[in-house]
Amino acid sequence: MIVEVIAVGTELLIGQIINSNGAYIGSRLAEEGFDAHFQVVVGDNLGRMVSAIELALDRADAVLLTGGIGPTQDDLTREALCRVGGREMTRDERHAAWIEDRIRSQRGTVNPTVLRMADVPEGAEGLPNANGVALGVAMEHHGKWLFAVPGVPVEMKTMLDEQVIPRLRSLTGDHTVLRSRVLRTWGMGESQVAELLDDLFVATNPSVAFLISDMEVKVRITAKAADEAGAEALIAPIDHEVRTRLGDAVFAVDEETVEGLVVAGLEDRGWALATTERATLGQVGARILASGRAGRVFAATVVPGSTGEGLTPAAHVVLTVGEIGVDRERGPRTTRPVEITVTTPEVTLSRVFEFGGDDERVRSFATIAGLHQLRIAITGTSQTE
């Protein structure tokens, strides 16, 4: 089943609110094995909302709208559904009475516009809202289904999970699951990873995709099957092949983080860490502490002053991140060198990294590189150039 998602709200278009609902709905649909080929954001304009819904109906089996079912004049999702379906608006009088009683008990008076949240298109089903007031909508139209859920995340999530997903499951007649595994790599560029895995990219089940963030290239392997065990069985051989080709560049899976691996390595060795960070202004130490497990293995961070003075606290492992340099020949707006050194009881690892961009960008990249240099030195992993 193909499900298209439409997020409603001008505030989403102009960046006042981040469309986190789209990400959550997309992930839930994927977990259930539904296909989602498009996500659309449309402002609070009745004509454009109708056009977006009609286009979605042309290319999907079901349409899920989030937002626009509140009490104000710009909440137009119900009206758009009526326009698409050629229906009149009706009011759930029982729910309207419940709204009126609830509002009167809280405020004493009831503005009539608030009762709009009990309205649904004629013939549609009102979906209960466990965490709010506005009814959701489930409406059949020419053999396809349209659902409207609130834009408030806490209301949307519960209604999606308790009301919409079960209905979508019943419409399919069968149940499939979609599972993904993300292999996280560091030390190779995105184009290099893509070249090494080129022939795997053409597969459809499981499929392979590449993502990049924080200097890490992530390889996502996604499989669809009748159950979770079947999906994992499809993923396993591709996982093995990716690891074989990329070697030690693969350092973590799914939600594992480099700082978590650093802390685990320190715990395994019984070592404590101290950092001296000029270029990164203490951000490596901050990320280690933010992992929530560093109390026994983290000594301190020193951020030297402009004169370079400052003592490194005594520890088994010392990370030193030098200052942000300038390429004197090519000027400050090309690459910026940062020297990163890790000393452990077993090895000293030192490397000069060249980063592009302004100080903030170099600081961010140097933080990631510092964490990975720690991981490599502590765990004895080979360093990918």
DOMAR-7713 format. One record per residue (C-alpha): residue in one letter; x, y, z; residue number from 1. Coordinates in nm, 2 decimals, always signed. Example, Ala and Ser with C-alpha at 12.3 -4.5 7.8 and 13.67 -1.06 7.14 Angstrom:
2
resn|xx|yy|zz|resi
a|+1.23|-0.45|+0.78|1
s|+1.37|-0.11|+0.71|2
This chain:
385
resn|xx|yy|zz|resi
m|+0.00|+0.00|+0.00|1
i|+0.12|+0.35|-0.09|2
v|+0.05|+0.62|+0.16|3
e|+0.11|+0.98|+0.09|4
v|+0.16|+1.23|+0.37|5
i|+0.05|+1.59|+0.36|6
a|+0.17|+1.83|+0.64|7
v|-0.06|+2.13|+0.66|8
g|+0.05|+2.47|+0.79|9
t|+0.20|+2.79|+0.66|10
e|+0.42|+2.80|+0.96|11
l|+0.60|+2.49|+0.82|12
l|+0.66|+2.65|+0.49|13
i|+0.82|+2.97|+0.63|14
g|+1.03|+2.78|+0.88|15
q|+0.86|+2.89|+1.21|16
i|+0.81|+2.52|+1.30|17
i|+1.02|+2.22|+1.19|18
n|+0.81|+1.95|+1.03|19
s|+0.90|+1.68|+1.28|20
n|+0.56|+1.52|+1.22|21
g|+0.66|+1.42|+0.87|22
a|+0.97|+1.24|+1.00|23
y|+0.77|+1.05|+1.27|24
i|+0.49|+0.95|+1.03|25
g|+0.74|+0.84|+0.77|26
s|+0.93|+0.62|+1.01|27
r|+0.61|+0.46|+1.14|28
l|+0.48|+0.39|+0.79|29
a|+0.82|+0.23|+0.71|30
e|+0.81|+0.02|+1.02|31
e|+0.47|-0.11|+0.91|32
g|+0.59|-0.19|+0.56|33
f|+0.38|+0.08|+0.38|34
d|+0.54|+0.26|+0.09|35
a|+0.57|+0.63|+0.10|36
h|+0.68|+0.79|-0.23|37
f|+0.60|+1.15|-0.16|38
q|+0.56|+1.39|+0.14|39
v|+0.41|+1.73|+0.07|40
v|+0.39|+2.05|+0.28|41
v|+0.11|+2.29|+0.20|42
g|+0.01|+2.62|+0.35|43
d|-0.32|+2.72|+0.50|44
n|-0.49|+2.79|+0.17|45
l|-0.81|+2.59|+0.08|46
g|-0.75|+2.58|-0.30|47
r|-0.39|+2.46|-0.27|48
m|-0.49|+2.21|+0.00|49
v|-0.76|+2.06|-0.23|50
s|-0.51|+2.04|-0.52|51
a|-0.25|+1.87|-0.30|52
i|-0.51|+1.61|-0.18|53
e|-0.63|+1.54|-0.53|54
l|-0.28|+1.49|-0.66|55
a|-0.20|+1.26|-0.37|56
l|-0.51|+1.05|-0.44|57
d|-0.39|+1.01|-0.80|58
r|-0.06|+0.85|-0.69|59
a|-0.14|+0.68|-0.36|60
d|-0.38|+0.43|-0.20|61
a|-0.43|+0.64|+0.11|62
v|-0.36|+1.00|+0.21|63
l|-0.27|+1.11|+0.56|64
l|-0.29|+1.48|+0.65|65
t|-0.15|+1.62|+0.97|66
g|-0.25|+1.96|+1.09|67
g|-0.53|+2.21|+1.02|68
i|-0.81|+2.05|+1.23|69
g|-0.80|+2.30|+1.52|70
p|-1.06|+2.57|+1.60|71
t|-0.93|+2.88|+1.42|72
q|-1.01|+3.03|+1.08|73
d|-0.69|+2.90|+0.92|74
d|-0.77|+2.54|+1.02|75
l|-0.90|+2.43|+0.68|76
t|-0.83|+2.05|+0.66|77
r|-1.19|+1.95|+0.72|78
e|-1.32|+2.20|+0.46|79
a|-1.06|+2.07|+0.21|80
l|-1.18|+1.71|+0.26|81
c|-1.54|+1.82|+0.21|82
r|-1.44|+1.99|-0.11|83
v|-1.25|+1.69|-0.24|84
g|-1.53|+1.45|-0.15|85
g|-1.82|+1.67|-0.26|86
r|-1.97|+1.65|+0.10|87
e|-2.13|+1.88|+0.35|88
m|-1.99|+1.94|+0.69|89
t|-2.16|+1.76|+0.98|90
r|-2.12|+1.80|+1.36|91
d|-2.08|+1.52|+1.61|92
e|-2.32|+1.67|+1.86|93
r|-2.21|+1.43|+2.14|94
h|-1.85|+1.54|+2.10|95
a|-1.95|+1.90|+2.07|96
a|-2.13|+1.87|+2.41|97
w|-1.82|+1.71|+2.56|98
i|-1.61|+2.00|+2.43|99
e|-1.85|+2.25|+2.57|100
d|-1.86|+2.09|+2.91|101
r|-1.48|+2.07|+2.92|102
i|-1.42|+2.43|+2.82|103
r|-1.68|+2.57|+3.05|104
s|-1.53|+2.39|+3.34|105
q|-1.19|+2.54|+3.27|106
r|-1.28|+2.89|+3.15|107
g|-1.65|+2.95|+3.23|108
t|-1.74|+3.06|+2.88|109
v|-1.73|+2.88|+2.55|110
n|-1.64|+3.05|+2.22|111
p|-1.86|+2.89|+1.95|112
t|-1.56|+2.85|+1.71|113
v|-1.41|+2.59|+1.94|114
l|-1.70|+2.35|+1.85|115
r|-1.55|+2.33|+1.50|116
m|-1.33|+2.06|+1.64|117
a|-1.64|+1.83|+1.66|118
d|-1.70|+1.87|+1.28|119
v|-1.63|+1.60|+1.03|120
p|-1.73|+1.56|+0.66|121
e|-2.06|+1.39|+0.60|122
g|-2.03|+1.02|+0.60|123
a|-1.67|+1.03|+0.75|124
e|-1.58|+0.88|+1.09|125
g|-1.45|+1.10|+1.37|126
l|-1.14|+0.96|+1.53|127
p|-1.11|+0.99|+1.90|128
n|-0.83|+1.21|+2.03|129
a|-0.68|+1.07|+2.35|130
n|-0.45|+1.37|+2.42|131
g|-0.66|+1.66|+2.29|132
v|-1.00|+1.79|+2.18|133
a|-1.01|+1.79|+1.80|134
l|-1.16|+1.48|+1.63|135
g|-0.95|+1.32|+1.36|136
v|-1.11|+1.21|+1.04|137
a|-1.13|+0.88|+0.85|138
m|-1.30|+0.92|+0.51|139
e|-1.34|+0.68|+0.21|140
h|-1.34|+0.84|-0.13|141
h|-1.37|+0.64|-0.45|142
g|-1.21|+0.33|-0.29|143
k|-0.93|+0.52|-0.13|144
w|-0.89|+0.65|+0.22|145
l|-0.81|+0.99|+0.36|146
f|-0.71|+1.04|+0.72|147
a|-0.67|+1.37|+0.91|148
v|-0.48|+1.38|+1.24|149
p|-0.38|+1.68|+1.46|150
g|-0.06|+1.88|+1.40|151
v|+0.02|+1.88|+1.77|152
p|+0.29|+1.60|+1.80|153
v|+0.16|+1.44|+2.12|154
e|-0.19|+1.42|+1.98|155
m|-0.08|+1.32|+1.63|156
k|+0.14|+1.03|+1.75|157
t|-0.13|+0.87|+1.97|158
m|-0.40|+0.90|+1.70|159
l|-0.16|+0.77|+1.43|160
d|-0.07|+0.46|+1.64|161
e|-0.41|+0.39|+1.79|162
q|-0.65|+0.49|+1.51|163
v|-0.48|+0.52|+1.17|164
i|-0.22|+0.25|+1.16|165
p|-0.47|-0.03|+1.26|166
r|-0.70|+0.09|+0.99|167
l|-0.43|+0.09|+0.73|168
r|-0.33|-0.26|+0.84|169
s|-0.68|-0.39|+0.79|170
l|-0.70|-0.23|+0.45|171
t|-0.40|-0.42|+0.32|172
g|-0.52|-0.77|+0.41|173
d|-0.17|-0.87|+0.49|174
h|+0.11|-0.74|+0.71|175
t|+0.47|-0.67|+0.60|176
v|+0.75|-0.51|+0.80|177
l|+1.03|-0.28|+0.68|178
r|+1.35|-0.29|+0.87|179
s|+1.67|-0.08|+0.82|180
r|+2.02|-0.12|+0.95|181
v|+2.26|+0.17|+0.93|182
l|+2.64|+0.10|+0.91|183
r|+2.83|+0.41|+1.02|184
t|+3.17|+0.47|+0.86|185
w|+3.44|+0.72|+0.91|186
g|+3.76|+0.80|+0.71|187
m|+3.62|+0.75|+0.36|188
g|+3.44|+1.01|+0.15|189
e|+3.09|+0.96|+0.03|190
s|+3.20|+0.91|-0.34|191
q|+3.46|+0.65|-0.23|192
v|+3.20|+0.45|-0.03|193
a|+2.96|+0.47|-0.32|194
e|+3.22|+0.35|-0.57|195
l|+3.31|+0.05|-0.35|196
l|+2.95|-0.04|-0.31|197
d|+2.83|+0.05|-0.66|198
d|+2.68|-0.28|-0.76|199
l|+2.49|-0.32|-0.44|200
f|+2.31|+0.01|-0.50|201
v|+2.09|-0.14|-0.78|202
a|+1.92|-0.39|-0.56|203
t|+1.57|-0.32|-0.45|204
n|+1.51|-0.56|-0.16|205
p|+1.72|-0.51|+0.03|206
s|+1.80|-0.16|-0.09|207
v|+2.12|+0.03|-0.02|208
a|+2.14|+0.41|+0.03|209
f|+2.41|+0.65|+0.14|210
l|+2.37|+0.93|+0.39|211
i|+2.64|+1.18|+0.52|212
s|+2.65|+1.38|+0.84|213
d|+2.92|+1.48|+1.08|214
m|+3.19|+1.36|+0.84|215
e|+3.04|+1.01|+0.87|216
v|+2.91|+0.83|+0.57|217
k|+2.62|+0.61|+0.67|218
v|+2.52|+0.30|+0.46|219
r|+2.15|+0.22|+0.51|220
i|+2.03|-0.13|+0.42|221
t|+1.66|-0.16|+0.41|222
a|+1.45|-0.48|+0.36|223
k|+1.08|-0.56|+0.34|224
a|+0.95|-0.90|+0.45|225
a|+0.65|-1.07|+0.61|226
d|+0.81|-1.05|+0.95|227
e|+1.11|-0.90|+1.13|228
a|+1.31|-1.23|+1.11|229
g|+1.26|-1.24|+0.73|230
a|+1.38|-0.88|+0.69|231
e|+1.68|-0.94|+0.91|232
a|+1.77|-1.25|+0.70|233
l|+1.76|-1.03|+0.39|234
i|+1.98|-0.77|+0.55|235
a|+2.25|-1.00|+0.69|236
p|+2.44|-1.09|+0.36|237
i|+2.44|-0.73|+0.24|238
d|+2.57|-0.62|+0.59|239
h|+2.85|-0.88|+0.56|240
e|+2.94|-0.77|+0.21|241
v|+2.95|-0.40|+0.30|242
r|+3.17|-0.47|+0.60|243
t|+3.40|-0.69|+0.39|244
r|+3.45|-0.41|+0.13|245
l|+3.48|-0.12|+0.37|246
g|+3.68|-0.29|+0.64|247
d|+3.77|-0.09|+0.95|248
a|+3.59|+0.22|+0.80|249
v|+3.27|+0.07|+0.95|250
f|+3.29|+0.16|+1.32|251
a|+2.93|+0.14|+1.44|252
v|+2.58|+0.02|+1.37|253
d|+2.24|+0.20|+1.40|254
e|+2.23|+0.42|+1.72|255
e|+2.59|+0.35|+1.83|256
t|+2.79|+0.67|+1.86|257
v|+3.16|+0.73|+1.84|258
e|+3.16|+0.89|+2.19|259
g|+2.98|+0.58|+2.32|260
l|+3.26|+0.36|+2.17|261
v|+3.53|+0.58|+2.32|262
v|+3.37|+0.55|+2.67|263
a|+3.33|+0.17|+2.63|264
g|+3.69|+0.14|+2.52|265
l|+3.81|+0.34|+2.82|266
e|+3.60|+0.13|+3.06|267
d|+3.74|-0.20|+2.91|268
r|+4.10|-0.08|+2.95|269
g|+4.05|+0.08|+3.29|270
w|+4.18|+0.41|+3.15|271
a|+4.09|+0.77|+3.23|272
l|+4.08|+1.04|+2.97|273
a|+4.18|+1.41|+2.98|274
t|+4.16|+1.65|+2.69|275
t|+4.34|+1.98|+2.61|276
e|+4.13|+2.15|+2.34|277
r|+4.22|+2.48|+2.17|278
a|+4.06|+2.45|+1.83|279
t|+3.74|+2.27|+1.96|280
l|+3.69|+2.48|+2.27|281
g|+3.62|+2.17|+2.49|282
q|+3.36|+2.02|+2.26|283
v|+3.52|+1.67|+2.26|284
g|+3.51|+1.66|+2.63|285
a|+3.15|+1.79|+2.63|286
r|+3.03|+1.52|+2.40|287
i|+3.21|+1.25|+2.61|288
l|+3.03|+1.38|+2.92|289
a|+2.70|+1.41|+2.74|290
s|+2.71|+1.04|+2.66|291
g|+2.60|+0.98|+3.03|292
r|+2.85|+0.71|+3.10|293
a|+3.17|+0.90|+3.14|294
g|+3.19|+0.96|+3.51|295
r|+3.45|+0.69|+3.59|296
v|+3.67|+0.74|+3.28|297
f|+3.68|+1.11|+3.23|298
a|+3.92|+1.33|+3.42|299
a|+3.88|+1.68|+3.28|300
t|+3.90|+1.92|+2.98|301
v|+4.14|+2.21|+2.96|302
v|+4.08|+2.49|+2.71|303
p|+4.40|+2.69|+2.69|304
g|+4.39|+3.07|+2.69|305
s|+4.51|+3.28|+2.40|306
t|+4.87|+3.24|+2.53|307
g|+4.85|+2.87|+2.51|308
e|+4.89|+2.82|+2.89|309
g|+4.71|+2.55|+3.07|310
l|+4.80|+2.22|+3.23|311
t|+4.67|+1.89|+3.10|312
p|+4.52|+1.69|+3.40|313
a|+4.69|+1.36|+3.48|314
a|+4.52|+1.07|+3.30|315
h|+4.61|+0.75|+3.11|316
v|+4.48|+0.89|+2.78|317
v|+4.54|+1.25|+2.67|318
l|+4.39|+1.41|+2.37|319
t|+4.54|+1.73|+2.24|320
v|+4.36|+1.94|+1.98|321
g|+4.58|+2.22|+1.85|322
e|+4.48|+2.56|+1.73|323
i|+4.31|+2.63|+1.40|324
g|+4.59|+2.71|+1.16|325
v|+4.60|+2.92|+0.84|326
d|+4.75|+2.82|+0.51|327
r|+4.98|+3.12|+0.46|328
e|+5.02|+3.06|+0.09|329
r|+4.66|+3.01|-0.01|330
g|+4.49|+3.23|+0.26|331
p|+4.24|+3.17|+0.54|332
r|+3.94|+3.07|+0.32|333
t|+4.07|+2.75|+0.18|334
t|+4.18|+2.46|+0.41|335
r|+4.26|+2.51|+0.77|336
p|+4.50|+2.27|+0.95|337
v|+4.44|+2.13|+1.29|338
e|+4.68|+1.89|+1.46|339
i|+4.52|+1.62|+1.68|340
t|+4.73|+1.40|+1.90|341
v|+4.62|+1.11|+2.13|342
t|+4.86|+0.95|+2.38|343
t|+4.77|+0.63|+2.55|344
p|+4.99|+0.39|+2.76|345
e|+5.03|+0.19|+2.45|346
v|+5.05|+0.43|+2.15|347
t|+5.09|+0.79|+2.04|348
l|+4.87|+0.88|+1.74|349
s|+4.92|+1.22|+1.58|350
r|+4.77|+1.36|+1.26|351
v|+4.72|+1.69|+1.09|352
f|+4.37|+1.73|+0.94|353
e|+4.29|+1.99|+0.68|354
f|+3.94|+2.13|+0.71|355
g|+3.76|+2.38|+0.49|356
g|+3.53|+2.67|+0.60|357
d|+3.51|+2.92|+0.88|358
d|+3.62|+2.87|+1.24|359
e|+3.28|+2.73|+1.34|360
r|+3.29|+2.47|+1.07|361
v|+3.65|+2.38|+1.14|362
r|+3.57|+2.35|+1.51|363
s|+3.28|+2.11|+1.43|364
f|+3.49|+1.89|+1.20|365
a|+3.78|+1.89|+1.45|366
t|+3.55|+1.77|+1.73|367
i|+3.44|+1.47|+1.52|368
a|+3.80|+1.40|+1.41|369
g|+3.92|+1.42|+1.77|370
l|+3.66|+1.17|+1.88|371
h|+3.75|+0.93|+1.61|372
q|+4.12|+0.96|+1.68|373
l|+4.04|+0.87|+2.04|374
r|+3.84|+0.57|+1.92|375
i|+4.12|+0.45|+1.70|376
a|+4.39|+0.49|+1.96|377
i|+4.20|+0.33|+2.24|378
t|+4.05|+0.04|+2.05|379
g|+4.36|-0.03|+1.83|380
t|+4.15|+0.00|+1.51|381
s|+4.33|+0.06|+1.19|382
q|+4.31|+0.42|+1.07|383
t|+4.15|+0.47|+0.73|384
e|+4.33|+0.74|+0.53|385
